[in-house]
Amino acid sequence: MYQDTIAAISTPLGEGGIGIVRLSGKDALPIAKTVFRGKLSHRRLAYGHIIDPDQGEVVDEVLISYMPAPHTYTREDIVEINCHGGPLPLQRTLQLVLRYGARLANPGEFTLRAFLNGRIDLAQAESVLGIVSARTEASLRLAVQGLEGGLSASVRAIRNQVMSALAYLAARIDFPDDEIEPQDIVRPLSEALQSLRGLIASADAGIVYRQGVRTAIVGRPNVGKSSLLNRLLRQDRSIVTAFPGTTRDTIEEVVNLKGVPFLLVDTAGIVRSKDLVESLGVERSRKAIEQADLILLVIDISEPLTAADREIMDLLGKKTVLVTANKCDLPQQAVLRGLRWEVVRISALTGEGLVQLEERMVDLALGGGVLVSDGLLVQNVRQKEALERAERSLSQALSGIAAGTPDDFITIDLGVAASALGEITGETVQDDLLEAIFSKFCVGK
């Protein structure tokens, strides 16, 4: 579909053993031959040098591979140049291939071409991004499962049932005078609706595994927020002292709890202050609360609840909150009756209650849903919203059939359902949606 040849650095920038410059398109091989001194072979690594043809200068010693279409990632000719993994040789090599005819790839354009050329569907393309960004073994398994086409196969089976019913009704509408053999469409449509609802039920858990749970650790100064972060991470990440206000900015780290990635945000203690730096830290803490999916409200139960504790509670609104009652190794003075959230008692000092806290965090994140091993899971909000639109339309179609609604009205609902399902695999996708999806990829993927 694309006629030009693209190129990009496909490995992270920085110092390393190797770095790869990738080309894809009909001119990939001629461009590579222009800048490579050595003997190229099909599907074999060739040793040689990247040369600047204008200067005759050796840029780098490389290994290069040529993979002819259609048996490649993009179904186009692909050349991959394995350079030494420093920024300069990679950039020089990229500049040379761009000078001699390639265009710098847009974010995700290699995977976009794989989709447009029919090697993978849209759900599989999104799974590629899931593999690259996976933070836990569970999220990686989900992404690999998606790349293998598990979700796509389920969606296509549902869509085929809808399309079959749609074709039958269209025939009855277009040929009213012909004898169309009666066909039961209620049973297959009901089965499709049940399958849809099963996928939707797994969607929230799938999104959690894929995207993670942004979790803000909040509370007034010196209640043990940083100590809790260190406990959850099993390492000393935050500075902990006996002096209030040690943390003056937000600190972010990812922890894997039962396969669910939690992005923990250790915030500055929320307190009124005239100190400029401390005030800025408090403001960032407030923003962290707004952006969080889950709040760990840390309270020191060895002291009575203070006005500052109450003020922080007022900031939390309708957020999902787990009250983390710290310092349970000391005599309790805080009265926790009447709080509108669940309370877990812990000691960040001794580790007491930490396992129970982690279990409740996972339960809240998954909403009581199944774990990753229990079947196919939708992996992002876009897919979930498309499934929900299909479910609503299919449900309306079945209600219409039961009520004796004319066929042409039923076909409208079935058409909407089929279109929504097609958005998941890319059969009915629009250009602006493709741009939104692939803009999330890195340039070299």
C-alpha positions in Angstrom: 0.0 0.0 0.0 2.9 2.3 0.8 5.3 2.9 -2.1 8.2 4.5 -0.3 10.9 3.0 1.9 11.1 3.8 5.6 14.0 3.6 8.1 14.5 4.0 11.8 16.6 3.0 14.7 14.8 0.1 16.2 16.7 -0.3 19.5 16.8 2.1 22.5 19.3 4.9 22.2 22.2 4.8 24.5 25.4 2.7 24.8 25.1 -1.0 24.3 26.4 -4.1 22.6 24.5 -3.6 19.4 22.0 -1.2 17.9 19.8 -1.9 14.8 18.8 0.4 11.9 15.8 -1.1 10.1 14.6 -0.4 6.6 11.4 -1.6 5.0 10.1 -1.1 1.5 10.9 -1.8 -2.2 14.1 0.2 -2.1 15.5 -1.3 1.1 18.0 -3.5 -0.7 19.3 -1.0 -3.2 19.8 1.6 -0.4 21.6 -1.0 1.7 23.9 -1.9 -1.2 24.7 1.8 -1.7 26.1 2.2 1.9 27.3 -1.4 2.6 30.7 -2.8 1.7 30.4 -6.6 1.8 28.4 -9.4 0.2 24.7 -9.5 1.0 22.8 -12.8 1.1 19.1 -13.6 1.4 18.2 -14.4 5.0 21.8 -14.6 6.2 23.9 -12.3 8.3 26.6 -10.7 6.2 29.7 -9.1 7.6 31.0 -5.8 6.3 31.2 -2.1 6.8 28.9 0.9 6.4 30.6 3.4 4.1 29.8 7.0 3.4 30.0 6.8 -0.4 30.7 10.6 -0.8 33.7 10.6 1.5 34.8 7.0 1.2 34.8 7.0 5.1 34.1 3.8 7.1 31.3 4.7 9.5 31.0 1.3 11.3 31.7 -2.4 11.2 28.4 -4.2 11.0 26.4 -7.3 10.4 23.6 -6.9 8.0 20.6 -9.1 7.0 18.3 -8.9 4.0 14.8 -10.5 4.2 12.8 -10.4 0.9 9.0 -9.9 0.9 6.5 -11.3 1.6 7.9 -13.4 4.5 8.9 -10.5 6.7 7.4 -8.5 9.6 5.9 -5.9 7.2 5.5 -8.2 4.2 7.9 -5.8 2.4 11.6 -6.2 1.8 13.4 -5.6 5.1 17.0 -4.8 5.8 18.4 -4.7 9.3 21.8 -3.3 10.0 23.4 -4.4 13.3 25.7 -1.6 14.3 27.8 -1.1 17.4 25.4 0.1 20.0 26.5 3.7 20.5 24.4 6.8 19.5 26.9 8.1 17.0 27.3 5.0 14.7 23.5 4.5 14.7 22.7 8.1 13.9 25.4 8.2 11.2 24.1 5.0 9.6 20.5 6.2 9.7 21.5 9.5 8.1 23.2 7.7 5.3 20.2 5.5 4.4 17.9 8.6 4.6 20.3 10.5 2.3 20.1 7.7 -0.3 16.4 7.3 -0.5 14.7 6.2 2.7 12.2 8.2 4.7 12.3 8.4 8.5 9.5 6.1 9.8 6.6 7.5 11.7 5.8 6.1 15.2 4.6 2.5 14.8 4.9 2.6 11.0 6.6 -0.8 10.6 3.7 -2.4 12.6 1.2 -0.3 10.7 2.5 -1.7 7.4 2.3 -5.2 8.8 -1.4 -4.5 9.5 -2.2 -2.8 6.2 -0.4 -5.5 4.3 -2.5 -8.2 6.0 0.1 -9.9 8.1 -1.6 -9.1 11.4 -5.0 -7.6 12.3 -5.5 -4.5 14.5 -5.9 -6.4 17.7 -2.7 -8.2 17.1 -1.0 -4.9 16.3 -2.1 -3.6 19.6 -0.7 -6.7 21.2 2.7 -5.9 19.8 2.6 -2.6 21.8 1.6 -4.7 24.8 4.6 -6.9 24.4 7.0 -4.0 24.2 5.5 -2.2 27.2 4.8 -5.3 29.4 5.8 -4.8 33.0 4.9 -8.2 34.4 5.0 -11.8 33.3 1.1 -11.8 33.4 0.8 -8.8 31.1 3.4 -10.3 28.8 1.5 -13.6 28.5 -1.7 -11.6 27.7 0.0 -9.6 25.0 1.6 -12.7 23.4 -1.8 -14.4 23.5 -3.3 -11.4 21.7 -0.5 -11.5 19.1 -1.2 -15.2 18.5 -4.8 -14.1 17.5 -6.8 -15.5 20.5 -8.9 -12.4 21.0 -9.2 -11.8 17.2 -10.5 -15.4 16.7 -13.2 -14.9 19.3 -14.3 -11.5 17.9 -14.4 -12.9 14.3 -16.5 -15.8 15.4 -19.1 -13.5 17.0 -19.0 -11.1 14.0 -19.5 -14.0 11.6 -22.7 -15.0 13.5 -23.9 -11.4 13.2 -23.1 -11.1 9.5 -24.8 -14.4 8.7 -28.1 -13.1 10.3 -27.6 -9.8 8.6 -27.3 -11.5 5.2 -30.4 -13.5 5.8 -32.5 -10.5 6.7 -31.1 -8.5 3.8 -32.1 -11.3 1.4 -35.7 -11.2 2.8 -35.8 -7.4 2.4 -34.3 -7.4 -1.2 -36.3 -10.3 -2.5 -39.7 -10.1 -0.8 -41.5 -12.1 -3.6 -39.0 -15.0 -3.5 -39.3 -17.9 -1.2 -36.4 -17.5 1.2 -36.0 -20.6 3.3 -36.8 -19.8 7.0 -33.7 -19.6 9.2 -33.4 -19.4 12.9 -31.3 -16.4 13.7 -32.3 -15.9 17.3 -30.2 -18.8 18.6 -26.9 -17.9 17.0 -27.4 -14.2 17.8 -28.1 -15.1 21.5 -25.0 -17.2 21.5 -23.1 -14.3 20.1 -24.5 -12.0 22.7 -23.5 -14.4 25.5 -19.9 -14.6 24.1 -19.8 -10.8 23.9 -20.8 -10.4 27.5 -18.1 -12.9 28.5 -15.4 -10.8 26.8 -16.7 -7.6 28.3 -16.7 -9.2 31.8 -13.0 -9.9 31.4 -12.2 -6.4 30.0 -11.5 -4.5 33.2 -9.1 -7.1 34.4 -7.4 -7.2 31.1 -6.9 -3.5 31.0 -5.5 -3.6 34.5 -2.9 -6.2 33.5 -2.0 -4.3 30.4 -1.9 -0.7 31.7 -1.3 -1.2 35.4 -2.8 0.6 38.4 -1.6 4.1 39.2 -1.5 4.1 43.0 -0.9 7.2 45.1 0.4 6.8 48.6 -0.9 9.8 50.5 -1.1 11.1 54.1 0.2 13.8 56.3 3.9 14.1 57.0 5.7 11.4 59.0 3.0 8.7 59.0 5.2 6.2 57.1 4.4 6.7 53.4 8.0 6.3 52.2 8.5 3.4 54.6 5.5 1.7 53.0 6.8 2.4 49.5 10.1 0.8 50.5 8.3 -2.2 52.0 6.2 -2.8 48.9 9.3 -2.5 46.6 11.4 -4.7 48.9 14.2 -2.1 48.6 15.1 1.3 50.1 13.9 3.7 47.3 12.6 6.6 49.4 14.6 8.4 52.1 13.2 7.7 55.5 14.0 9.8 58.6 12.3 10.7 61.8 11.8 14.3 60.6 8.5 15.3 59.0 8.6 16.5 55.4 11.5 14.4 54.2 9.7 13.7 50.9 9.2 16.9 49.0 8.4 15.6 45.6 6.6 12.6 44.1 8.6 9.4 43.6 7.3 6.8 41.2 8.2 3.1 41.0 6.5 0.0 39.6 5.8 -3.2 41.7 4.5 -6.5 40.4 1.8 -7.9 42.7 0.4 -11.3 41.4 1.0 -10.2 37.9 -0.6 -6.8 38.2 1.7 -3.9 37.7 1.1 -1.1 40.3 2.7 2.3 39.6 3.3 3.5 43.1 3.5 7.2 43.6 5.0 8.3 47.0 3.8 11.8 47.6 4.9 14.6 49.8 3.0 14.9 53.1 0.0 17.1 52.5 0.2 20.0 54.9 -0.2 23.7 54.8 3.2 25.3 54.4 4.8 28.6 53.6 8.0 26.9 52.3 8.0 27.3 48.5 9.6 23.9 47.8 7.4 22.1 50.2 4.3 23.8 48.8 5.2 22.7 45.3 5.5 19.2 46.6 2.1 19.3 48.2 0.6 20.6 44.9 2.1 17.7 43.1 0.6 15.4 45.7 -2.8 16.8 45.0 -2.3 16.2 41.3 -1.2 12.6 42.0 -4.5 12.1 43.9 -6.5 13.3 40.9 -4.7 11.0 38.5 -4.6 7.9 40.7 -6.7 4.8 40.1 -6.2 3.7 43.7 -5.3 5.6 46.9 -3.4 4.2 49.8 -4.3 6.6 52.6 -1.6 6.1 55.3 -2.6 6.9 58.9 -0.5 6.7 62.0 -2.7 4.6 64.3 -0.3 5.2 67.2 -1.7 8.7 67.4 -5.2 10.1 67.4 -6.6 11.2 64.0 -5.7 14.8 63.4 -7.4 17.7 61.6 -4.8 17.2 58.8 -5.9 13.6 58.4 -9.5 14.7 58.1 -8.6 17.4 55.5 -6.8 14.8 53.4 -9.8 12.5 53.5 -12.0 15.3 52.3 -9.7 15.6 49.2 -10.3 12.0 48.2 -13.9 12.4 47.0 -15.1 9.2 45.3 -11.7 7.7 44.6 -11.1 4.0 45.4 -9.3 4.2 48.8 -7.7 1.7 51.0 -6.9 3.0 54.5 -3.4 1.8 55.4 -3.3 2.0 59.2 0.4 2.1 59.8 2.4 1.4 63.0 0.2 -1.4 64.3 3.3 -2.6 66.2 2.6 0.3 68.6 -0.4 0.8 71.0 -3.3 2.1 69.0 -4.8 5.5 69.8 -6.6 6.4 66.5 -10.3 5.7 66.4 -11.1 4.3 63.0 -14.8 3.5 63.4 -17.0 5.4 61.0 -14.5 5.7 58.2 -16.1 5.0 54.8 -13.3 3.0 53.5 -11.8 -0.4 54.2 -8.9 -0.4 56.7 -5.9 -2.7 56.6 -3.5 -2.6 59.6 0.2 -2.8 58.8 3.6 -2.0 60.2 6.0 -0.7 57.7 8.7 -1.2 60.2 8.2 -5.0 60.8 6.2 -5.9 57.7 3.2 -7.1 59.6 0.0 -7.0 57.5 1.9 -6.3 54.3 0.6 -9.6 52.6 -3.0 -8.7 53.5 -2.5 -5.2 52.1 -1.1 -6.5 48.8 -3.9 -9.0 48.5 -6.5 -6.3 49.0 -4.8 -4.0 46.4 -5.0 -6.8 43.8 -8.6 -7.5 44.7 -9.6 -3.9 44.3 -7.6 -3.5 41.1 -9.3 -6.5 39.5 -12.7 -5.8 41.0 -12.9 -9.4 42.2 -12.3 -10.6 38.6 -10.5 -13.6 37.4 -6.7 -13.9 37.2 -4.9 -13.9 33.9 -4.8 -17.7 33.6 -8.6 -17.9 33.4 -9.0 -17.1 29.7 -9.0 -14.5 27.0 -8.9 -10.9 28.2 -9.5 -7.7 26.4 -6.5 -5.5 26.7 -7.5 -1.9 26.3 -10.3 0.6 26.7 -10.7 1.0 22.9 -11.5 -2.7 22.5 -13.8 -2.7 25.5 -15.8 0.3 24.2 -16.2 -1.4 20.8 -17.5 -4.6 22.5 -19.9 -2.6 24.6 -21.3 -0.9 21.5 -21.7 -4.2 19.8 -23.4 -5.7 22.8 -25.9 -2.9 23.1 -26.8 -3.1 19.4 -27.0 -6.8 19.4 -29.2 -6.8 22.4 -31.5 -4.2 20.8 -31.7 -6.4 17.6 -32.8 -9.5 19.7 -35.4 -7.4 21.5 -36.7 -6.1 18.2 -37.0 -9.6 16.8 -38.9 -10.7 19.8 -41.2 -7.7 19.5 -41.8 -8.4 15.8 -40.0 -5.3 14.6 -39.6 -5.1 10.7 -36.5 -6.6 9.3 -35.0 -3.3 8.0 -34.9 -1.9 11.5 -33.3 -5.1 12.8 -30.6 -4.9 10.1 -29.6 -1.4 11.3 -28.8 -2.7 14.8 -27.0 -5.7 13.4 -25.0 -3.5 11.1 -23.9 -1.3 14.0 -22.8 -4.4 16.0 -20.9 -5.8 13.0 -19.1 -2.5 12.4 -18.2 -2.2 16.1 -16.7 -5.7 16.1 -14.8 -4.9 12.9 -13.1 -2.0 14.7 -11.4 -4.4 17.0 -9.7 -6.4 14.3 -9.5 -3.5 11.8 -12.0 -4.6 9.2 -14.0 -1.4 9.6 -11.4 0.9 11.0 -11.0 4.6 10.1 -7.8 6.4 9.3 -8.0 8.7 12.3 -8.3 5.7 14.6 -5.3 4.1 13.0 -3.3 7.3 13.6 -4.3 7.4 17.2 -3.4 3.8 17.8 0.0 3.7 16.1 1.1 7.1 17.5 1.6 5.3 20.8 4.4 3.1 19.3 8.0 4.0 19.3 9.5 5.2 16.0 11.4 1.9 15.2 8.5 -0.5 15.8 
